[in-house]
Each structure stands twice: as structure tokens, then as C-alpha cells.
């Protein structure tokens, strides 16, 4: 199974692609024939190549700055992430 950086890249790309599909279909109501595939592909590429690596790196830094898995540690990481 992919570790954190690879997983962050895959999840970011998939979520950004899914978000674009939802935007085009439910918000913009384009329908399947009006769906703009290249736009979805571009959003996925941004997720895979930029957002995923940046977020994955940031979470690695947070884990080094605040080690642990308790609820207090989670709240500290959440505060730093804001």
C-alpha cells in the first residue's frame, strides 16, 4: 500500500477530479454530453502534481513537529494547519 506522500498524491488527484465532475454535473448541470473532460483531467493533474505533493510534505512536517496520535496532538496539528 502507498505510504503517506504517495497516498496524498493519489487522494488529492482523485478528490480534485471528483470535485470537478460534481461541479460540472450537479452545479453547472452540463449533463454527460456537455461534460468538459479536459477540464476534469486538468484538475486531476493539478491534484497529482501540485496539491498532493505539497499537502503530503506539509503533513510529514507536522508529524515531525508534533509527534504522537492522541486527541491533544490531533488538536495541536489542526491548529497549526489553519
PDB file of N, CA, C and O in Angstrom, chain B, residues numbered from 101:
ATOM      1  N   UNK B 101       0.849  -1.190   0.000  1.00  0.00           N
ATOM      2  CA  UNK B 101       0.000   0.000   0.000  1.00  0.00           C
ATOM      3  C   UNK B 101       0.886   1.241   0.000  1.00  0.00           C
ATOM      4  O   UNK B 101       1.949   1.244   0.621  1.00  0.00           O
ATOM      5  N   UNK B 102       0.453   2.300  -0.695  1.00  0.00           N
ATOM      6  CA  UNK B 102       1.259   3.523  -0.734  1.00  0.00           C
ATOM      7  C   UNK B 102       1.380   4.141   0.653  1.00  0.00           C
ATOM      8  O   UNK B 102       0.442   4.095   1.448  1.00  0.00           O
ATOM      9  N   UNK B 103       2.545   4.721   0.934  1.00  0.00           N
ATOM     10  CA  UNK B 103       2.738   5.420   2.199  1.00  0.00           C
ATOM     11  C   UNK B 103       2.218   6.840   2.058  1.00  0.00           C
ATOM     12  O   UNK B 103       1.645   7.198   1.029  1.00  0.00           O
ATOM     13  N   UNK B 104       2.417   7.650   3.093  1.00  0.00           N
ATOM     14  CA  UNK B 104       1.781   8.966   3.162  1.00  0.00           C
ATOM     15  C   UNK B 104       1.994   9.857   1.936  1.00  0.00           C
ATOM     16  O   UNK B 104       1.002  10.342   1.391  1.00  0.00           O
ATOM     17  N   UNK B 105       3.217  10.103   1.468  1.00  0.00           N
ATOM     18  CA  UNK B 105       3.350  11.033   0.337  1.00  0.00           C
ATOM     19  C   UNK B 105       2.640  10.532  -0.917  1.00  0.00           C
ATOM     20  O   UNK B 105       1.960  11.301  -1.597  1.00  0.00           O
ATOM     21  N   UNK B 106       2.795   9.248  -1.223  1.00  0.00           N
ATOM     22  CA  UNK B 106       2.146   8.708  -2.414  1.00  0.00           C
ATOM     23  C   UNK B 106       0.627   8.710  -2.254  1.00  0.00           C
ATOM     24  O   UNK B 106      -0.111   9.017  -3.190  1.00  0.00           O
ATOM     25  N   UNK B 107       0.183   8.366  -1.068  1.00  0.00           N
ATOM     26  CA  UNK B 107      -1.258   8.352  -0.809  1.00  0.00           C
ATOM     27  C   UNK B 107      -1.837   9.754  -0.936  1.00  0.00           C
ATOM     28  O   UNK B 107      -2.915   9.928  -1.505  1.00  0.00           O
ATOM     29  N   UNK B 108      -1.131  10.760  -0.412  1.00  0.00           N
ATOM     30  CA  UNK B 108      -1.610  12.137  -0.508  1.00  0.00           C
ATOM     31  C   UNK B 108      -1.738  12.565  -1.964  1.00  0.00           C
ATOM     32  O   UNK B 108      -2.689  13.254  -2.332  1.00  0.00           O
ATOM     33  N   UNK B 109      -0.779  12.156  -2.794  1.00  0.00           N
ATOM     34  CA  UNK B 109      -0.829  12.494  -4.219  1.00  0.00           C
ATOM     35  C   UNK B 109      -2.038  11.843  -4.875  1.00  0.00           C
ATOM     36  O   UNK B 109      -2.780  12.502  -5.603  1.00  0.00           O
ATOM     37  N   UNK B 110      -2.241  10.560  -4.624  1.00  0.00           N
ATOM     38  CA  UNK B 110      -3.358   9.840  -5.235  1.00  0.00           C
ATOM     39  C   UNK B 110      -4.704  10.376  -4.752  1.00  0.00           C
ATOM     40  O   UNK B 110      -5.623  10.571  -5.547  1.00  0.00           O
ATOM     41  N   UNK B 111      -4.812  10.608  -3.459  1.00  0.00           N
ATOM     42  CA  UNK B 111      -6.076  11.104  -2.908  1.00  0.00           C
ATOM     43  C   UNK B 111      -6.376  12.507  -3.429  1.00  0.00           C
ATOM     44  O   UNK B 111      -7.516  12.797  -3.794  1.00  0.00           O
ATOM     45  N   UNK B 112      -5.376  13.376  -3.467  1.00  0.00           N
ATOM     46  CA  UNK B 112      -5.598  14.750  -3.943  1.00  0.00           C
ATOM     47  C   UNK B 112      -6.050  14.754  -5.397  1.00  0.00           C
ATOM     48  O   UNK B 112      -6.997  15.459  -5.747  1.00  0.00           O
ATOM     49  N   UNK B 113      -5.392  13.982  -6.242  1.00  0.00           N
ATOM     50  CA  UNK B 113      -5.795  13.921  -7.652  1.00  0.00           C
ATOM     51  C   UNK B 113      -7.200  13.381  -7.820  1.00  0.00           C
ATOM     52  O   UNK B 113      -7.993  13.925  -8.589  1.00  0.00           O
ATOM     53  N   UNK B 114      -7.511  12.305  -7.099  1.00  0.00           N
ATOM     54  CA  UNK B 114      -8.841  11.704  -7.206  1.00  0.00           C
ATOM     55  C   UNK B 114      -9.926  12.650  -6.689  1.00  0.00           C
ATOM     56  O   UNK B 114     -10.977  12.792  -7.315  1.00  0.00           O
ATOM     57  N   UNK B 115      -9.671  13.294  -5.551  1.00  0.00           N
ATOM     58  CA  UNK B 115     -10.679  14.208  -4.994  1.00  0.00           C
ATOM     59  C   UNK B 115     -10.886  15.434  -5.868  1.00  0.00           C
ATOM     60  O   UNK B 115     -12.013  15.902  -6.027  1.00  0.00           O
ATOM     61  N   UNK B 116      -9.805  15.955  -6.434  1.00  0.00           N
ATOM     62  CA  UNK B 116      -9.965  17.127  -7.294  1.00  0.00           C
ATOM     63  C   UNK B 116     -10.714  16.764  -8.574  1.00  0.00           C
ATOM     64  O   UNK B 116     -11.525  17.548  -9.067  1.00  0.00           O
ATOM     65  N   UNK B 117     -10.443  15.580  -9.108  1.00  0.00           N
ATOM     66  CA  UNK B 117     -11.189  15.127 -10.280  1.00  0.00           C
ATOM     67  C   UNK B 117     -12.655  14.910  -9.949  1.00  0.00           C
ATOM     68  O   UNK B 117     -13.534  15.330 -10.701  1.00  0.00           O
ATOM     69  N   UNK B 118     -12.923  14.253  -8.822  1.00  0.00           N
ATOM     70  CA  UNK B 118     -14.308  14.019  -8.407  1.00  0.00           C
ATOM     71  C   UNK B 118     -15.025  15.339  -8.145  1.00  0.00           C
ATOM     72  O   UNK B 118     -16.196  15.496  -8.493  1.00  0.00           O
ATOM     73  N   UNK B 119     -14.321  16.282  -7.532  1.00  0.00           N
ATOM     74  CA  UNK B 119     -14.921  17.589  -7.269  1.00  0.00           C
ATOM     75  C   UNK B 119     -15.304  18.311  -8.545  1.00  0.00           C
ATOM     76  O   UNK B 119     -16.342  18.970  -8.599  1.00  0.00           O
ATOM     77  N   UNK B 120     -14.464  18.191  -9.585  1.00  0.00           N
ATOM     78  CA  UNK B 120     -14.788  18.832 -10.852  1.00  0.00           C
ATOM     79  C   UNK B 120     -15.987  18.163 -11.523  1.00  0.00           C
ATOM     80  O   UNK B 120     -16.835  18.842 -12.102  1.00  0.00           O
ATOM     81  N   UNK B 121     -16.056  16.842 -11.445  1.00  0.00           N
ATOM     82  CA  UNK B 121     -17.212  16.133 -12.009  1.00  0.00           C
ATOM     83  C   UNK B 121     -18.483  16.578 -11.293  1.00  0.00           C
ATOM     84  O   UNK B 121     -19.496  16.845 -11.940  1.00  0.00           O
ATOM     85  N   UNK B 122     -18.437  16.660  -9.962  1.00  0.00           N
ATOM     86  CA  UNK B 122     -19.599  17.113  -9.194  1.00  0.00           C
ATOM     87  C   UNK B 122     -19.974  18.541  -9.586  1.00  0.00           C
ATOM     88  O   UNK B 122     -21.151  18.853  -9.764  1.00  0.00           O
ATOM     89  N   UNK B 123     -18.963  19.408  -9.720  1.00  0.00           N
ATOM     90  CA  UNK B 123     -19.244  20.798 -10.102  1.00  0.00           C
ATOM     91  C   UNK B 123     -19.907  20.871 -11.471  1.00  0.00           C
ATOM     92  O   UNK B 123     -20.885  21.593 -11.661  1.00  0.00           O
ATOM     93  N   UNK B 124     -19.368  20.118 -12.419  1.00  0.00           N
ATOM     94  CA  UNK B 124     -19.930  20.189 -13.774  1.00  0.00           C
ATOM     95  C   UNK B 124     -21.324  19.563 -13.854  1.00  0.00           C
ATOM     96  O   UNK B 124     -22.191  20.067 -14.569  1.00  0.00           O
ATOM     97  N   UNK B 125     -21.538  18.477 -13.129  1.00  0.00           N
ATOM     98  CA  UNK B 125     -22.803  17.767 -13.257  1.00  0.00           C
ATOM     99  C   UNK B 125     -23.900  18.298 -12.338  1.00  0.00           C
ATOM    100  O   UNK B 125     -25.046  18.440 -12.767  1.00  0.00           O
ATOM    101  N   UNK B 126     -23.570  18.588 -11.093  1.00  0.00           N
ATOM    102  CA  UNK B 126     -24.612  18.989 -10.142  1.00  0.00           C
ATOM    103  C   UNK B 126     -24.766  20.504 -10.022  1.00  0.00           C
ATOM    104  O   UNK B 126     -25.874  21.000  -9.814  1.00  0.00           O
ATOM    105  N   UNK B 127     -23.666  21.238 -10.149  1.00  0.00           N
ATOM    106  CA  UNK B 127     -23.752  22.695 -10.004  1.00  0.00           C
ATOM    107  C   UNK B 127     -24.036  23.350 -11.355  1.00  0.00           C
ATOM    108  O   UNK B 127     -24.976  24.133 -11.495  1.00  0.00           O
ATOM    109  N   UNK B 128     -23.209  23.017 -12.341  1.00  0.00           N
ATOM    110  CA  UNK B 128     -23.363  23.634 -13.663  1.00  0.00           C
ATOM    111  C   UNK B 128     -24.397  22.923 -14.522  1.00  0.00           C
ATOM    112  O   UNK B 128     -24.836  23.474 -15.531  1.00  0.00           O
ATOM    113  N   UNK B 129     -24.795  21.712 -14.145  1.00  0.00           N
ATOM    114  CA  UNK B 129     -25.802  20.908 -14.850  1.00  0.00           C
ATOM    115  C   UNK B 129     -25.480  20.758 -16.342  1.00  0.00           C
ATOM    116  O   UNK B 129     -26.331  20.990 -17.200  1.00  0.00           O
ATOM    117  N   UNK B 130     -24.240  20.369 -16.629  1.00  0.00           N
ATOM    118  CA  UNK B 130     -23.803  20.218 -18.015  1.00  0.00           C
ATOM    119  C   UNK B 130     -24.350  18.954 -18.671  1.00  0.00           C
ATOM    120  O   UNK B 130     -24.513  18.916 -19.891  1.00  0.00           O
ATOM    121  N   UNK B 131     -24.633  17.935 -17.893  1.00  0.00           N
ATOM    122  CA  UNK B 131     -25.052  16.656 -18.466  1.00  0.00           C
ATOM    123  C   UNK B 131     -23.847  15.915 -19.021  1.00  0.00           C
ATOM    124  O   UNK B 131     -22.780  16.501 -19.202  1.00  0.00           O
ATOM    125  N   UNK B 132     -24.017  14.632 -19.289  1.00  0.00           N
ATOM    126  CA  UNK B 132     -22.892  13.817 -19.755  1.00  0.00           C
ATOM    127  C   UNK B 132     -22.348  14.299 -21.087  1.00  0.00           C
ATOM    128  O   UNK B 132     -21.135  14.295 -21.295  1.00  0.00           O
ATOM    129  N   UNK B 133     -23.224  14.714 -21.993  1.00  0.00           N
ATOM    130  CA  UNK B 133     -22.749  15.163 -23.311  1.00  0.00           C
ATOM    131  C   UNK B 133     -22.049  16.511 -23.246  1.00  0.00           C
ATOM    132  O   UNK B 133     -21.212  16.818 -24.095  1.00  0.00           O
ATOM    133  N   UNK B 134     -22.386  17.320 -22.245  1.00  0.00           N
ATOM    134  CA  UNK B 134     -21.763  18.631 -22.116  1.00  0.00           C
ATOM    135  C   UNK B 134     -20.572  18.644 -21.176  1.00  0.00           C
ATOM    136  O   UNK B 134     -19.954  19.685 -20.953  1.00  0.00           O
ATOM    137  N   UNK B 135     -20.252  17.468 -20.622  1.00  0.00           N
ATOM    138  CA  UNK B 135     -19.135  17.406 -19.668  1.00  0.00           C
ATOM    139  C   UNK B 135     -17.828  17.736 -20.378  1.00  0.00           C
ATOM    140  O   UNK B 135     -17.553  17.223 -21.462  1.00  0.00           O
ATOM    141  N   UNK B 136     -17.031  18.593 -19.759  1.00  0.00           N
ATOM    142  CA  UNK B 136     -15.763  19.015 -20.343  1.00  0.00           C
ATOM    143  C   UNK B 136     -14.645  18.172 -19.729  1.00  0.00           C
ATOM    144  O   UNK B 136     -14.084  18.528 -18.693  1.00  0.00           O
ATOM    145  N   UNK B 137     -14.329  17.055 -20.379  1.00  0.00           N
ATOM    146  CA  UNK B 137     -13.330  16.117 -19.890  1.00  0.00           C
ATOM    147  C   UNK B 137     -11.951  16.715 -19.684  1.00  0.00           C
ATOM    148  O   UNK B 137     -11.311  16.439 -18.669  1.00  0.00           O
ATOM    149  N   UNK B 138     -11.475  17.532 -20.624  1.00  0.00           N
ATOM    150  CA  UNK B 138     -10.146  18.128 -20.428  1.00  0.00           C
ATOM    151  C   UNK B 138     -10.034  18.950 -19.147  1.00  0.00           C
ATOM    152  O   UNK B 138      -8.974  18.989 -18.522  1.00  0.00           O
ATOM    153  N   UNK B 139     -11.128  19.607 -18.758  1.00  0.00           N
ATOM    154  CA  UNK B 139     -11.100  20.379 -17.514  1.00  0.00           C
ATOM    155  C   UNK B 139     -10.929  19.444 -16.313  1.00  0.00           C
ATOM    156  O   UNK B 139     -10.157  19.733 -15.399  1.00  0.00           O
ATOM    157  N   UNK B 140     -11.654  18.325 -16.323  1.00  0.00           N
ATOM    158  CA  UNK B 140     -11.525  17.350 -15.236  1.00  0.00           C
ATOM    159  C   UNK B 140     -10.115  16.791 -15.208  1.00  0.00           C
ATOM    160  O   UNK B 140      -9.531  16.638 -14.135  1.00  0.00           O
ATOM    161  N   UNK B 141      -9.564  16.485 -16.366  1.00  0.00           N
ATOM    162  CA  UNK B 141      -8.204  15.964 -16.445  1.00  0.00           C
ATOM    163  C   UNK B 141      -7.196  16.991 -15.911  1.00  0.00           C
ATOM    164  O   UNK B 141      -6.239  16.629 -15.227  1.00  0.00           O
ATOM    165  N   UNK B 142      -7.417  18.270 -16.228  1.00  0.00           N
ATOM    166  CA  UNK B 142      -6.530  19.328 -15.734  1.00  0.00           C
ATOM    167  C   UNK B 142      -6.600  19.421 -14.211  1.00  0.00           C
ATOM    168  O   UNK B 142      -5.572  19.571 -13.552  1.00  0.00           O
ATOM    169  N   UNK B 143      -7.795  19.335 -13.656  1.00  0.00           N
ATOM    170  CA  UNK B 143      -7.934  19.395 -12.207  1.00  0.00           C
ATOM    171  C   UNK B 143      -7.244  18.212 -11.539  1.00  0.00           C
ATOM    172  O   UNK B 143      -6.594  18.374 -10.506  1.00  0.00           O
ATOM    173  N   UNK B 144      -7.383  17.026 -12.121  1.00  0.00           N
ATOM    174  CA  UNK B 144      -6.722  15.846 -11.570  1.00  0.00           C
ATOM    175  C   UNK B 144      -5.204  16.004 -11.641  1.00  0.00           C
ATOM    176  O   UNK B 144      -4.499  15.646 -10.698  1.00  0.00           O
ATOM    177  N   UNK B 145      -4.704  16.533 -12.742  1.00  0.00           N
ATOM    178  CA  UNK B 145      -3.261  16.741 -12.912  1.00  0.00           C
ATOM    179  C   UNK B 145      -2.731  17.709 -11.862  1.00  0.00           C
ATOM    180  O   UNK B 145      -1.662  17.484 -11.293  1.00  0.00           O
ATOM    181  N   UNK B 146      -3.471  18.784 -11.603  1.00  0.00           N
ATOM    182  CA  UNK B 146      -3.067  19.733 -10.564  1.00  0.00           C
ATOM    183  C   UNK B 146      -3.019  19.036  -9.209  1.00  0.00           C
ATOM    184  O   UNK B 146      -2.105  19.271  -8.419  1.00  0.00           O
ATOM    185  N   UNK B 147      -3.996  18.184  -8.942  1.00  0.00           N
ATOM    186  CA  UNK B 147      -4.008  17.440  -7.682  1.00  0.00           C
ATOM    187  C   UNK B 147      -2.838  16.490  -7.570  1.00  0.00           C
ATOM    188  O   UNK B 147      -2.182  16.427  -6.530  1.00  0.00           O
ATOM    189  N   UNK B 148      -2.566  15.739  -8.648  1.00  0.00           N
ATOM    190  CA  UNK B 148      -1.470  14.771  -8.635  1.00  0.00           C
ATOM    191  C   UNK B 148      -0.103  15.452  -8.559  1.00  0.00           C
ATOM    192  O   UNK B 148       0.781  14.997  -7.833  1.00  0.00           O
ATOM    193  N   UNK B 149       0.064  16.529  -9.300  1.00  0.00           N
ATOM    194  CA  UNK B 149       1.405  17.114  -9.470  1.00  0.00           C
ATOM    195  C   UNK B 149       1.726  18.262  -8.510  1.00  0.00           C
ATOM    196  O   UNK B 149       2.899  18.556  -8.282  1.00  0.00           O
ATOM    197  N   UNK B 150       0.722  18.907  -7.953  1.00  0.00           N
ATOM    198  CA  UNK B 150       0.998  20.049  -7.083  1.00  0.00           C
ATOM    199  C   UNK B 150       0.387  19.888  -5.693  1.00  0.00           C
ATOM    200  O   UNK B 150       1.111  19.842  -4.698  1.00  0.00           O
ATOM    201  N   UNK B 151      -0.936  19.802  -5.620  1.00  0.00           N
ATOM    202  CA  UNK B 151      -1.614  19.785  -4.324  1.00  0.00           C
ATOM    203  C   UNK B 151      -1.198  18.571  -3.496  1.00  0.00           C
ATOM    204  O   UNK B 151      -0.888  18.711  -2.313  1.00  0.00           O
ATOM    205  N   UNK B 152      -1.186  17.388  -4.098  1.00  0.00           N
ATOM    206  CA  UNK B 152      -0.822  16.171  -3.364  1.00  0.00           C
ATOM    207  C   UNK B 152       0.573  16.228  -2.771  1.00  0.00           C
ATOM    208  O   UNK B 152       0.736  15.992  -1.574  1.00  0.00           O
ATOM    209  N   UNK B 153       1.591  16.535  -3.579  1.00  0.00           N
ATOM    210  CA  UNK B 153       2.939  16.611  -3.005  1.00  0.00           C
ATOM    211  C   UNK B 153       3.083  17.692  -1.930  1.00  0.00           C
ATOM    212  O   UNK B 153       3.760  17.473  -0.925  1.00  0.00           O
ATOM    213  N   UNK B 154       2.462  18.844  -2.128  1.00  0.00           N
ATOM    214  CA  UNK B 154       2.573  19.920  -1.142  1.00  0.00           C
ATOM    215  C   UNK B 154       1.889  19.519   0.164  1.00  0.00           C
ATOM    216  O   UNK B 154       2.457  19.684   1.243  1.00  0.00           O
ATOM    217  N   UNK B 155       0.668  18.994   0.060  1.00  0.00           N
ATOM    218  CA  UNK B 155      -0.065  18.592   1.268  1.00  0.00           C
ATOM    219  C   UNK B 155       0.646  17.424   1.949  1.00  0.00           C
ATOM    220  O   UNK B 155       0.772  17.411   3.174  1.00  0.00           O
ATOM    221  N   UNK B 156       1.111  16.443   1.171  1.00  0.00           N
ATOM    222  CA  UNK B 156       1.831  15.315   1.753  1.00  0.00           C
ATOM    223  C   UNK B 156       3.080  15.758   2.494  1.00  0.00           C
ATOM    224  O   UNK B 156       3.371  15.264   3.583  1.00  0.00           O
ATOM    225  N   UNK B 157       3.817  16.690   1.904  1.00  0.00           N
ATOM    226  CA  UNK B 157       5.009  17.230   2.561  1.00  0.00           C
ATOM    227  C   UNK B 157       4.667  17.985   3.827  1.00  0.00           C
ATOM    228  O   UNK B 157       5.367  17.876   4.834  1.00  0.00           O
ATOM    229  N   UNK B 158       3.585  18.754   3.777  1.00  0.00           N
ATOM    230  CA  UNK B 158       3.166  19.514   4.955  1.00  0.00           C
ATOM    231  C   UNK B 158       2.795  18.574   6.096  1.00  0.00           C
ATOM    232  O   UNK B 158       3.150  18.834   7.246  1.00  0.00           O
ATOM    233  N   UNK B 159       2.087  17.485   5.797  1.00  0.00           N
ATOM    234  CA  UNK B 159       1.712  16.542   6.855  1.00  0.00           C
ATOM    235  C   UNK B 159       2.933  15.836   7.434  1.00  0.00           C
ATOM    236  O   UNK B 159       2.956  15.526   8.625  1.00  0.00           O
ATOM    237  N   UNK B 160       3.944  15.579   6.616  1.00  0.00           N
ATOM    238  CA  UNK B 160       5.188  14.999   7.139  1.00  0.00           C
ATOM    239  C   UNK B 160       5.862  15.978   8.113  1.00  0.00           C
ATOM    240  O   UNK B 160       6.359  15.578   9.166  1.00  0.00           O
ATOM    241  N   UNK B 161       5.870  17.264   7.744  1.00  0.00           N
ATOM    242  CA  UNK B 161       6.444  18.285   8.621  1.00  0.00           C
ATOM    243  C   UNK B 161       5.659  18.353   9.933  1.00  0.00           C
ATOM    244  O   UNK B 161       6.252  18.417  11.010  1.00  0.00           O
ATOM    245  N   UNK B 162       4.323  18.340   9.842  1.00  0.00           N
ATOM    246  CA  UNK B 162       3.509  18.368  11.061  1.00  0.00           C
ATOM    247  C   UNK B 162       3.811  17.171  11.957  1.00  0.00           C
ATOM    248  O   UNK B 162       3.899  17.308  13.177  1.00  0.00           O
ATOM    249  N   UNK B 163       3.968  15.993  11.343  1.00  0.00           N
ATOM    250  CA  UNK B 163       4.268  14.792  12.137  1.00  0.00           C
ATOM    251  C   UNK B 163       5.631  14.893  12.817  1.00  0.00           C
ATOM    252  O   UNK B 163       5.819  14.354  13.908  1.00  0.00           O
ATOM    253  N   UNK B 164       6.585  15.579  12.183  1.00  0.00           N
ATOM    254  CA  UNK B 164       7.895  15.760  12.808  1.00  0.00           C
ATOM    255  C   UNK B 164       7.843  16.814  13.912  1.00  0.00           C
ATOM    256  O   UNK B 164       8.496  16.666  14.945  1.00  0.00           O
ATOM    257  N   UNK B 165       7.074  17.870  13.697  1.00  0.00           N
ATOM    258  CA  UNK B 165       6.968  18.936  14.688  1.00  0.00           C
ATOM    259  C   UNK B 165       6.194  18.489  15.920  1.00  0.00           C
ATOM    260  O   UNK B 165       6.562  18.816  17.048  1.00  0.00           O
ATOM    261  N   UNK B 166       5.122  17.742  15.697  1.00  0.00           N
ATOM    262  CA  UNK B 166       4.251  17.318  16.800  1.00  0.00           C
ATOM    263  C   UNK B 166       4.016  15.812  16.678  1.00  0.00           C
ATOM    264  O   UNK B 166       3.009  15.392  16.107  1.00  0.00           O
ATOM    265  N   UNK B 167       4.921  15.003  17.203  1.00  0.00           N
ATOM    266  CA  UNK B 167       4.743  13.552  17.109  1.00  0.00           C
ATOM    267  C   UNK B 167       3.645  13.062  18.058  1.00  0.00           C
ATOM    268  O   UNK B 167       3.378  13.674  19.093  1.00  0.00           O
ATOM    269  N   UNK B 168       3.027  11.964  17.687  1.00  0.00           N
ATOM    270  CA  UNK B 168       2.015  11.359  18.549  1.00  0.00           C
ATOM    271  C   UNK B 168       0.687  11.221  17.859  1.00  0.00           C
ATOM    272  O   UNK B 168       0.481  11.746  16.764  1.00  0.00           O
ATOM    273  N   UNK B 169      -0.233  10.500  18.516  1.00  0.00           N
ATOM    274  CA  UNK B 169      -1.543  10.238  17.917  1.00  0.00           C
ATOM    275  C   UNK B 169      -2.691  10.480  18.889  1.00  0.00           C
ATOM    276  O   UNK B 169      -3.811  10.033  18.639  1.00  0.00           O
ATOM    277  N   UNK B 170      -2.436  11.175  19.984  1.00  0.00           N
ATOM    278  CA  UNK B 170      -3.510  11.428  20.947  1.00  0.00           C
ATOM    279  C   UNK B 170      -4.450  12.516  20.420  1.00  0.00           C
ATOM    280  O   UNK B 170      -4.171  13.178  19.420  1.00  0.00           O
ATOM    281  N   UNK B 171      -5.568  12.677  21.123  1.00  0.00           N
ATOM    282  CA  UNK B 171      -6.518  13.720  20.735  1.00  0.00           C
ATOM    283  C   UNK B 171      -5.910  15.114  20.881  1.00  0.00           C
ATOM    284  O   UNK B 171      -6.172  15.999  20.065  1.00  0.00           O
ATOM    285  N   UNK B 172      -5.101  15.307  21.919  1.00  0.00           N
ATOM    286  CA  UNK B 172      -4.448  16.610  22.136  1.00  0.00           C
ATOM    287  C   UNK B 172      -3.492  16.902  20.985  1.00  0.00           C
ATOM    288  O   UNK B 172      -3.440  18.028  20.490  1.00  0.00           O
ATOM    289  N   UNK B 173      -2.736  15.893  20.559  1.00  0.00           N
ATOM    290  CA  UNK B 173      -1.818  16.065  19.428  1.00  0.00           C
ATOM    291  C   UNK B 173      -2.607  16.401  18.171  1.00  0.00           C
ATOM    292  O   UNK B 173      -2.205  17.274  17.403  1.00  0.00           O
ATOM    293  N   UNK B 174      -3.718  15.722  17.957  1.00  0.00           N
ATOM    294  CA  UNK B 174      -4.556  15.999  16.778  1.00  0.00           C
ATOM    295  C   UNK B 174      -5.045  17.445  16.773  1.00  0.00           C
ATOM    296  O   UNK B 174      -5.057  18.094  15.727  1.00  0.00           O
ATOM    297  N   UNK B 175      -5.445  17.944  17.928  1.00  0.00           N
ATOM    298  CA  UNK B 175      -5.924  19.329  18.016  1.00  0.00           C
ATOM    299  C   UNK B 175      -4.784  20.299  17.755  1.00  0.00           C
ATOM    300  O   UNK B 175      -4.976  21.303  17.068  1.00  0.00           O
ATOM    301  N   UNK B 176      -3.600  20.019  18.290  1.00  0.00           N
ATOM    302  CA  UNK B 176      -2.438  20.879  18.031  1.00  0.00           C
ATOM    303  C   UNK B 176      -2.110  20.932  16.538  1.00  0.00           C
ATOM    304  O   UNK B 176      -1.838  22.001  15.991  1.00  0.00           O
ATOM    305  N   UNK B 177      -2.139  19.766  15.885  1.00  0.00           N
ATOM    306  CA  UNK B 177      -1.863  19.720  14.435  1.00  0.00           C
ATOM    307  C   UNK B 177      -2.933  20.485  13.663  1.00  0.00           C
ATOM    308  O   UNK B 177      -2.627  21.181  12.695  1.00  0.00           O
ATOM    309  N   UNK B 178      -4.185  20.354  14.092  1.00  0.00           N
ATOM    310  CA  UNK B 178      -5.262  21.053  13.416  1.00  0.00           C
ATOM    311  C   UNK B 178      -5.089  22.562  13.548  1.00  0.00           C
ATOM    312  O   UNK B 178      -5.303  23.296  12.584  1.00  0.00           O
ATOM    313  N   UNK B 179      -4.706  23.028  14.728  1.00  0.00           N
ATOM    314  CA  UNK B 179      -4.493  24.460  14.936  1.00  0.00           C
ATOM    315  C   UNK B 179      -3.344  24.954  14.044  1.00  0.00           C
ATOM    316  O   UNK B 179      -3.456  26.013  13.426  1.00  0.00           O
ATOM    317  N   UNK B 180      -2.256  24.205  13.974  1.00  0.00           N
ATOM    318  CA  UNK B 180      -1.131  24.596  13.109  1.00  0.00           C
ATOM    319  C   UNK B 180      -1.512  24.570  11.637  1.00  0.00           C
ATOM    320  O   UNK B 180      -0.996  25.356  10.843  1.00  0.00           O
ATOM    321  N   UNK B 181      -2.410  23.670  11.275  1.00  0.00           N
ATOM    322  CA  UNK B 181      -2.809  23.523   9.868  1.00  0.00           C
ATOM    323  C   UNK B 181      -3.685  24.666   9.396  1.00  0.00           C
ATOM    324  O   UNK B 181      -3.836  24.870   8.191  1.00  0.00           O
ATOM    325  N   UNK B 182      -4.262  25.414  10.320  1.00  0.00           N
ATOM    326  CA  UNK B 182      -5.136  26.509   9.931  1.00  0.00           C
ATOM    327  C   UNK B 182      -4.337  27.680   9.567  1.00  0.00           C
ATOM    328  O   UNK B 182      -4.891  28.718   9.206  1.00  0.00           O
TER     329      UNK B 182
END
